[in-house]
Amino acid sequence: MDVFSDVPLQRLNTFALKVRAACLVEYDSSAELEEIDFKVLPQPVKHIGGGSNLLFTGDFPGTLLHSRIRFIKPVEMQEYVLVKVGSGVLWDDLCAWAADHGLWGVENLSLIPGEVGAAAVQNIGAYGAEAADVIESVEVYEPATKAFSVIPAADCAYGYRTSRFKEQWKGKYIVTSVNIKLSKEYSPRTEYGNVRSALAERYGELEMDNLTPSRVRETVIAIRRTKLPDPKEVGSAGSFFRNPIVSKEAYRHVEEVAAREAIGDVPHYNMGDQIKIPAAWLIEKCGWKGKTLGNAGVYPKQALVIINATGEATPAEILALEKAIVESVRNKFAITLTPEVEHI
């Protein structure tokens, strides 16, 4: 375990913002958590992953905790494979491991930045799949009681980009490992977006019944790289806003605006009594795609992504751009976007 004081956080936030924390504690095992006296640490105490889904709004006055628990260990093998994964494992390393072993379940989630522990909190998702689809249970430590426990996925209230860890249990538990259930059975998911057409173009229509986890993973990675910036080159936190889920009446209003301004059909996904509209479409139709505001900007290839355009953006500039986008979409479409990225 390492304890740092007044530490720069550029390596722990993919926006690459030049912020600092009063204290940073990085630990290598769940047992080390029992050694920490949380009451004497600079307050508040906050656990983070790799910083891929958060925005520091300024220097952090308290203590940040970060897991370096890194292992991938199969613990049960039947018609499925149950894998115990340390919270500090990079999520994409898990996806690569599963593909290398011919196991289905996480291939559509390839190349999503961040760590496994954070994925269980955020319920990351892409291309018709979510982390919740494969999480069997989450192993946690509760600092207040100094107790370890295993929480079944059914008790985590997983929903669209959320969970009890993110809402009611926020700050209560520290995720130490996640039990992931992967399948040996042939089960590609190709119906979302352009995944199927990209696979057919890449491998040929005749191979569409002969896919592998590796083939789907490679295709998803190729798609993501055409749309999203590499955090090592351009600072960002991935998708910044949630796709709004609105009433049918709100959707009809968006359709009316689109027809009046001749900006094309409104892409949408029916969800029973509600409808999901891509936030990227709303933002783009408000003219933000590729625009900058100070040192912050909207990625030219994907309007859902706010970037540190010059490498010198401050938290205030990111927040100012976020506010401007939200107001613009609200004024035009009467929809209020909410950030997916956590602000701390």
C-alpha positions in Angstrom: 0.0 0.0 0.0 1.2 3.5 -0.9 0.1 6.8 0.6 0.8 10.0 -1.2 0.3 13.6 -0.1 -0.5 16.6 -2.3 -0.4 14.4 -5.3 -1.1 15.4 -9.0 -3.9 13.4 -10.5 -3.3 13.6 -14.3 -2.7 9.9 -14.5 -5.9 9.2 -12.6 -8.3 11.2 -14.7 -8.6 10.6 -18.5 -9.5 14.3 -19.0 -5.9 14.9 -18.0 -6.9 17.9 -16.0 -4.1 19.4 -13.9 -5.7 18.9 -10.5 -4.3 17.6 -7.2 -5.6 15.7 -4.2 -4.6 16.3 -0.5 -4.0 12.5 -0.2 -4.0 9.4 -2.4 -4.0 5.8 -1.0 -3.3 3.0 -3.4 -3.7 -0.6 -2.1 -2.9 -4.0 -3.5 -5.1 -6.4 -1.6 -8.5 -6.4 0.2 -6.7 -7.2 3.4 -4.9 -3.9 3.3 -8.2 -2.1 3.5 -8.6 -3.4 7.1 -5.3 -1.6 8.0 -6.6 1.8 7.0 -7.9 4.2 9.7 -10.4 6.1 7.6 -11.1 8.6 10.4 -7.6 10.1 10.4 -7.4 10.5 6.6 -8.0 14.0 5.1 -11.8 14.3 4.5 -13.8 13.5 2.5 -12.7 10.0 1.4 -13.6 9.0 -2.1 -12.9 5.8 -4.0 -12.1 6.1 -7.7 -11.2 3.8 -10.6 -9.0 4.8 -13.4 -10.7 8.2 -13.8 -12.4 7.4 -17.1 -15.9 8.4 -16.0 -15.3 11.4 -13.8 -14.7 15.1 -13.9 -12.7 16.7 -11.2 -14.3 20.1 -10.7 -11.2 21.4 -8.9 -8.5 20.2 -6.5 -9.7 17.5 -4.2 -9.4 18.5 -0.5 -9.7 15.0 0.9 -8.4 11.4 0.3 -8.8 9.4 -2.9 -8.6 5.6 -2.7 -7.5 3.5 -5.7 -7.4 -0.3 -6.1 -4.4 -2.1 -7.5 -6.1 -5.5 -6.9 -5.3 -7.2 -10.2 -6.1 -10.8 -10.9 -8.4 -12.8 -13.2 -9.2 -16.2 -11.7 -11.7 -18.8 -13.0 -13.5 -20.3 -10.0 -16.2 -22.4 -11.5 -16.5 -24.1 -14.9 -19.8 -25.8 -16.0 -21.8 -24.8 -19.1 -20.6 -21.3 -18.1 -17.4 -20.0 -16.6 -17.5 -18.0 -13.4 -14.5 -15.7 -13.2 -13.4 -13.7 -10.1 -11.8 -10.5 -11.2 -9.9 -8.0 -9.0 -11.4 -4.5 -8.9 -8.2 -2.9 -10.2 -8.1 -4.9 -13.5 -8.6 -2.8 -16.6 -12.0 -3.7 -18.0 -10.6 -4.1 -21.5 -8.0 -6.6 -20.2 -10.9 -8.7 -19.0 -12.5 -8.4 -22.4 -9.2 -9.5 -24.0 -8.8 -12.4 -21.6 -12.4 -13.6 -22.3 -11.9 -13.4 -26.1 -8.6 -15.3 -25.9 -10.4 -18.1 -24.0 -13.3 -18.2 -26.4 -15.8 -17.0 -23.8 -18.9 -14.9 -24.7 -20.4 -12.1 -22.7 -18.1 -9.0 -22.7 -16.9 -8.8 -26.3 -19.4 -5.9 -27.1 -17.9 -4.0 -24.2 -14.4 -4.0 -25.5 -12.2 -1.0 -25.4 -14.3 0.8 -22.8 -11.8 2.5 -20.5 -11.7 2.1 -16.8 -11.4 -0.7 -14.3 -13.6 -3.6 -13.3 -14.6 -2.3 -9.9 -15.8 1.0 -11.4 -17.7 -1.0 -14.2 -19.7 -2.7 -11.4 -20.6 0.6 -9.9 -21.4 2.5 -13.1 -23.0 -0.4 -15.1 -21.1 0.5 -18.2 -22.7 -0.4 -21.5 -22.2 -0.3 -25.3 -23.6 -1.9 -28.4 -26.6 -3.6 -26.8 -24.7 -5.0 -23.8 -24.2 -3.9 -20.2 -21.8 -5.0 -17.4 -24.9 -6.1 -15.5 -25.5 -8.8 -18.1 -22.5 -10.7 -16.9 -22.1 -9.7 -13.2 -23.1 -12.6 -10.9 -22.1 -10.9 -7.7 -19.9 -8.1 -6.3 -17.5 -8.5 -3.4 -17.2 -5.5 -1.2 -15.6 -4.0 2.0 -17.6 -1.7 4.3 -15.3 0.7 6.1 -17.9 1.6 8.7 -18.3 -1.9 10.0 -14.9 -3.3 8.8 -16.8 -6.2 7.2 -16.5 -8.0 3.9 -19.5 -9.3 2.1 -20.7 -10.6 -1.3 -23.7 -8.8 -2.9 -25.7 -10.7 -5.5 -26.2 -8.8 -8.7 -30.0 -9.0 -8.2 -29.6 -6.8 -5.1 -27.6 -4.1 -6.9 -30.6 -2.6 -8.7 -28.7 -2.3 -12.0 -30.3 0.1 -14.5 -29.2 2.2 -17.4 -25.7 3.5 -16.3 -26.6 3.2 -12.7 -26.8 0.9 -9.6 -27.3 1.1 -5.9 -23.5 1.6 -5.5 -23.9 4.8 -7.5 -27.1 5.9 -5.8 -28.3 4.7 -2.3 -25.0 3.0 -1.4 -22.8 5.8 -2.7 -19.7 5.8 -0.5 -20.9 2.9 1.7 -18.9 0.1 0.1 -15.5 -0.4 -1.6 -15.6 -3.0 -4.4 -12.7 -5.5 -4.0 -13.6 -8.0 -6.8 -16.4 -8.8 -9.2 -17.7 -12.3 -10.1 -18.3 -12.4 -13.8 -20.3 -15.1 -15.6 -19.2 -15.9 -19.1 -20.6 -18.3 -21.6 -19.1 -21.1 -23.6 -22.2 -21.2 -25.8 -22.2 -19.5 -29.2 -24.0 -16.2 -28.4 -22.9 -13.2 -30.5 -25.0 -10.0 -30.2 -24.9 -8.2 -33.5 -28.2 -6.4 -33.7 -27.2 -3.1 -32.2 -26.1 -0.2 -34.3 -23.8 -1.1 -37.2 -22.1 -4.1 -35.5 -23.6 -6.7 -37.9 -22.8 -4.7 -41.0 -19.3 -4.1 -39.8 -18.8 -7.8 -39.1 -20.1 -8.7 -42.5 -17.8 -6.2 -44.2 -14.8 -7.4 -42.2 -15.3 -11.1 -42.4 -17.8 -11.7 -45.2 -21.5 -12.5 -45.1 -20.8 -16.3 -45.3 -18.9 -16.1 -42.0 -21.8 -14.5 -40.0 -22.7 -17.9 -38.6 -19.1 -18.6 -37.7 -18.2 -15.7 -35.4 -16.0 -15.9 -32.4 -15.7 -13.6 -29.3 -12.3 -12.4 -30.8 -13.9 -11.5 -34.1 -16.7 -9.5 -32.4 -14.2 -7.9 -30.1 -11.9 -6.8 -32.9 -14.9 -5.3 -34.8 -16.2 -3.4 -31.8 -12.7 -2.0 -31.2 -12.5 -0.9 -34.8 -15.9 0.8 -34.6 -15.0 2.6 -31.4 -11.7 3.8 -32.7 -13.5 5.6 -35.6 -15.8 7.4 -33.2 -14.0 8.0 -29.9 -10.6 9.6 -29.0 -7.8 7.7 -27.5 -7.5 9.1 -23.9 -3.7 8.8 -24.2 -3.8 11.4 -27.1 -6.9 13.5 -26.4 -8.3 14.0 -22.9 -11.9 13.0 -22.4 -14.1 10.9 -20.1 -15.8 9.0 -22.9 -19.6 9.6 -23.4 -20.3 12.7 -21.3 -24.1 12.6 -21.3 -26.7 9.9 -20.8 -29.1 9.3 -23.7 -32.3 10.8 -22.5 -35.3 8.6 -22.0 -38.5 10.7 -22.5 -42.2 10.4 -22.7 -43.9 9.9 -26.1 -45.2 13.5 -25.8 -41.7 14.8 -25.4 -40.5 12.8 -28.3 -43.3 14.1 -30.5 -42.1 17.7 -29.6 -38.6 16.8 -30.8 -40.1 15.4 -34.0 -42.0 18.7 -34.5 -38.9 20.7 -34.1 -37.0 18.5 -36.5 -39.7 18.8 -39.1 -40.0 22.5 -38.7 -36.3 23.0 -39.1 -35.8 20.3 -41.7 -33.0 18.6 -39.8 -33.9 15.0 -40.6 -35.7 12.1 -38.9 -35.2 11.7 -35.2 -33.3 8.5 -34.3 -34.9 6.7 -31.4 -35.4 3.4 -29.5 -38.8 2.4 -28.3 -38.9 1.4 -24.6 -42.5 0.7 -24.1 -44.2 3.8 -22.8 -41.0 5.8 -23.1 -38.5 6.5 -25.9 -34.7 6.9 -25.8 -33.2 9.6 -28.0 -29.4 9.6 -28.7 -27.9 12.6 -26.8 -25.3 12.8 -29.6 -28.0 13.6 -32.2 -29.5 16.3 -30.0 -26.1 17.9 -29.4 -25.1 17.7 -33.0 -28.3 19.3 -34.2 -27.7 22.2 -31.8 -24.4 22.8 -33.7 -21.9 21.7 -31.1 -20.1 18.9 -32.9 -16.5 20.0 -33.4 -17.0 23.3 -31.6 -14.7 24.6 -28.9 -15.2 26.9 -25.9 -11.9 28.0 -24.6 -9.7 25.0 -24.2 -12.6 22.6 -24.0 -14.4 21.2 -27.0 -16.8 18.7 -28.5 -15.1 15.8 -30.4 -15.5 16.3 -34.1 -16.3 12.6 -34.7 -18.7 12.1 -31.8 -20.9 14.9 -30.4 -21.4 12.9 -27.1 -17.8 13.4 -26.1 -16.4 16.5 -24.5 -12.6 16.8 -24.8 -9.7 18.6 -23.4 -9.1 20.1 -26.8 -5.7 21.7 -26.2 -4.5 19.7 -23.2 -4.7 22.8 -21.1 -8.4 22.8 -20.2 -9.4 23.6 -16.7 -12.3 22.1 -14.8 -14.1 25.4 -15.1 -13.8 25.3 -18.9 -15.2 21.8 -19.1 -18.1 22.8 -16.8 -18.8 25.9 -18.8 -19.1 23.8 -22.0 -21.3 21.3 -20.3 -23.6 24.0 -19.1 -23.7 25.7 -22.6 -24.6 22.3 -24.2 -27.3 21.5 -21.7 -28.9 25.0 -22.1 -28.7 24.8 -25.9 -30.5 21.4 -26.1 -33.1 22.5 -23.5 -33.9 25.6 -25.4 -34.2 23.9 -28.8 -35.8 20.5 -27.9 -37.2 21.0 -24.3 -35.1 18.1 -23.1 -32.6 18.4 -20.2 -29.5 16.3 -20.7 -27.9 14.8 -17.6 -24.2 13.9 -17.3 -23.1 10.3 -17.3 -19.7 11.5 -16.0 -19.5 11.8 -12.2 -18.5 15.2 -11.0 -16.3 15.4 -7.9 
